[in-house]
Amino acid sequence: MAKARLGAGLLLLLLLAGCAGTPQLDALRQAAPALPPRVELTAVPFFPQESHQCGPASLAMAMTFAGRPVTPEALTPQVYLPAREGSLQVEMLAATRRQGLLAYPLAPSLADLLTELAAGHPVIVLQNLGLAALPLWHYAVAIGYDLPQEALLLRSGLTAREVMPLATFEHTWARSGYWAMLALPPDRLPATARESVYVAAAVALEQAGEVEAAQIAYRTALARWPGNFLARMGLGNTAAARGDWREAEAAFRQASLDHPGEWTAHNNLAWALMEQKRWREALEAARQAIALSPGNPQAAETLRRIEAALAPQAPAPGGRKRRQERHGDPTPGT
């Protein structure tokens, strides 16, 4: 991904002119994290970058390594913007989700990047190999490092194993705001996982329509953070989307126990019970939702539906009452 191609000599001059210190590398030197001295993920495949195609190529490398084999050519229509001659970060994240993978944005931290590599996770990074006035944006895949030599290993452009000094990398990476991402199977946590960021990534996976993958990601999140409200509700919502109302009930019930003040947990529990025709239990949950959020139109609609199912119908001609046929008998606990 680039607006222009620079000769090696000019690029070197621009890099030297753009050097403004290496605070992250300096911090590593002073308090290095407990990492292996050298790491190289040799199993990460290499796709040479065609002109302006570093985004699709980088994604294809990371996705294939994560167990979703795909070619840069297949990804190009999803991420490449001809008018910009490149790919924006939002497209990179969205394309990852379409493959059923978790798109996880890393913290802007060199230590976190190296920690993920040590955990066996290749990292897609965005660099500006030029300057602010003459940008040369470029995606690459970090596949390892050598701490004694202060070098980062990259699959980059036409080079399968580029050895870049960490100082140079920091300069070029800083110009992108230290942007980096992981493409992970939904059953795997990043080594540097932050609760809110991971759960947000799982929610984005669900919103992309990858319900099965999102459900796995929610379970992965709950294994680490069992009290997370959004993950528990997401687990219930994905179960409901699959028509598994018993699993949905279990998730919403647990959410209502862990977070008794959240009306949505009680409201969704009411719906899960209503789908199982357990009207009396559903009524109790719906009333709890209304008590927590008086006047809430969604909670009111849930309660209205349940009360309508429980109310006897008007007498039919001849004085006999018709039985409820649409919803069945409102027998408690059935």
ZIFENSUL-V408655 format. One record per residue. N is the residue number from 1. D_FIRST is the distance of its C-alpha to the first C-alpha in whole Angstrom. Layout:
# ZIFENSUL-V408655
N_D_FIRST / N_D_FIRST
This chain:
# ZIFENSUL-V408655
1_0 / 2_4 / 3_7 / 4_9 / 5_10 / 6_13 / 7_16 / 8_17 / 9_20 / 10_18 / 11_15 / 12_19 / 13_20 / 14_18 / 15_18 / 16_21 / 17_22 / 18_20 / 19_22 / 20_24 / 21_25 / 22_25 / 23_27 / 24_25 / 25_26 / 26_29 / 27_30 / 28_29 / 29_32 / 30_34 / 31_34 / 32_32 / 33_32 / 34_34 / 35_32 / 36_32 / 37_31 / 38_29 / 39_27 / 40_25 / 41_24 / 42_24 / 43_24 / 44_20 / 45_19 / 46_16 / 47_14 / 48_13 / 49_9 / 50_9 / 51_7 / 52_4 / 53_6 / 54_5 / 55_7 / 56_10 / 57_10 / 58_11 / 59_13 / 60_15 / 61_16 / 62_17 / 63_19 / 64_20 / 65_21 / 66_23 / 67_25 / 68_23 / 69_22 / 70_19 / 71_17 / 72_13 / 73_15 / 74_17 / 75_14 / 76_12 / 77_14 / 78_15 / 79_11 / 80_9 / 81_10 / 82_11 / 83_12 / 84_9 / 85_7 / 86_5 / 87_7 / 88_10 / 89_12 / 90_15 / 91_13 / 92_13 / 93_16 / 94_18 / 95_16 / 96_18 / 97_21 / 98_21 / 99_22 / 100_25 / 101_23 / 102_23 / 103_20 / 104_21 / 105_19 / 106_21 / 107_23 / 108_21 / 109_23 / 110_22 / 111_26 / 112_25 / 113_21 / 114_24 / 115_26 / 116_24 / 117_23 / 118_27 / 119_28 / 120_26 / 121_23 / 122_19 / 123_17 / 124_13 / 125_12 / 126_10 / 127_10 / 128_10 / 129_10 / 130_12 / 131_15 / 132_15 / 133_16 / 134_14 / 135_10 / 136_7 / 137_6 / 138_5 / 139_7 / 140_10 / 141_13 / 142_16 / 143_19 / 144_22 / 145_23 / 146_26 / 147_28 / 148_31 / 149_28 / 150_26 / 151_23 / 152_20 / 153_19 / 154_16 / 155_14 / 156_11 / 157_9 / 158_12 / 159_15 / 160_17 / 161_18 / 162_17 / 163_20 / 164_18 / 165_21 / 166_21 / 167_22 / 168_19 / 169_17 / 170_19 / 171_18 / 172_14 / 173_14 / 174_17 / 175_15 / 176_13 / 177_17 / 178_17 / 179_15 / 180_15 / 181_17 / 182_19 / 183_19 / 184_23 / 185_26 / 186_28 / 187_31 / 188_29 / 189_29 / 190_27 / 191_28 / 192_28 / 193_28 / 194_29 / 195_32 / 196_31 / 197_27 / 198_28 / 199_30 / 200_28 / 201_25 / 202_28 / 203_29 / 204_25 / 205_26 / 206_29 / 207_28 / 208_25 / 209_28 / 210_28 / 211_32 / 212_33 / 213_30 / 214_30 / 215_34 / 216_33 / 217_31 / 218_34 / 219_36 / 220_34 / 221_34 / 222_38 / 223_38 / 224_37 / 225_38 / 226_41 / 227_42 / 228_38 / 229_39 / 230_36 / 231_36 / 232_39 / 233_39 / 234_36 / 235_38 / 236_41 / 237_38 / 238_37 / 239_40 / 240_41 / 241_38 / 242_40 / 243_43 / 244_44 / 245_46 / 246_48 / 247_45 / 248_44 / 249_47 / 250_47 / 251_44 / 252_45 / 253_48 / 254_47 / 255_45 / 256_48 / 257_50 / 258_47 / 259_46 / 260_50 / 261_49 / 262_46 / 263_47 / 264_44 / 265_45 / 266_49 / 267_48 / 268_45 / 269_48 / 270_51 / 271_48 / 272_48 / 273_52 / 274_52 / 275_50 / 276_53 / 277_56 / 278_57 / 279_58 / 280_60 / 281_57 / 282_55 / 283_57 / 284_57 / 285_54 / 286_53 / 287_56 / 288_54 / 289_51 / 290_53 / 291_55 / 292_52 / 293_50 / 294_53 / 295_52 / 296_49 / 297_49 / 298_47 / 299_49 / 300_52 / 301_51 / 302_51 / 303_54 / 304_56 / 305_54 / 306_56 / 307_59 / 308_59 / 309_59 / 310_62 / 311_64 / 312_67 / 313_67 / 314_70 / 315_73 / 316_73 / 317_76 / 318_79 / 319_78 / 320_76 / 321_72 / 322_70 / 323_68 / 324_64 / 325_62 / 326_59 / 327_58 / 328_61 / 329_63 / 330_62 / 331_64 / 332_63 / 333_60 / 334_60
